[in-house]
Amino acid sequence: MLQILSYFWQLCLLRSSPAQLPSSWFATSAVLGTYLIIALSVVTFTRPTLSFPQVIATITIGVSVQALVTFALLQYKDRVVRFTATWSALLGANAVMLIVLLPFNYILLASENTTLIAFADSATWVCLGWWLAIAGYIYHKAVDVSVLQGSCIAFLVELMGVIIAVNLVNN
C-alpha cells in the first residue's frame, strides 16, 4: 500500500508515468474505490451545506465526466488500451490532491483570521495549478498531446463537471 501511495505522490511530482500502472480493471476499480472514499469524506467535510445525495451526485458527475472525456480522447487518438492506466492515474493523483487541499479548505471554512484565509485561498489556487499540471502531464504521457494541451483538457473537464453538477444538483 505504501508503494502505491508513493507512486501517486511521484506522479504528482511529475516523476512517474501512468504507463507504470497496471492496465487492469481490478487495479482501476481499487483506485476508484479509494478515490470515492476520499472524495466522499472530503466533499462531505468541506461542503456541509450539501445533503448526502447531493454529495454523491456531485462526485458521480465529476468522475463520469472525467472518464467519458478521457475515454473519448483516447478513442480519438486510437489508444483505448491505455484507458484503465490513464484513468487510474487521474483518480489516484486527484485523491492525493484532495488530501493536500483538505487543510486549506478547513482553514477557509473555520478561520476568521483574514491573513490565514488569504494564505489558504492562495494555496488553493496553487493546488489548482498543480492539479492542472499533473493532469496535463498524465494526458501528455497517455495521449501524446503537449502538457499545455493536456492541462487545458483537464481544466475543461473540471469546468464541465462543475457546471453540470451545479445545474443538476442545485435544481
Disulfide bonds with the S-S distance in Angstrom:
none
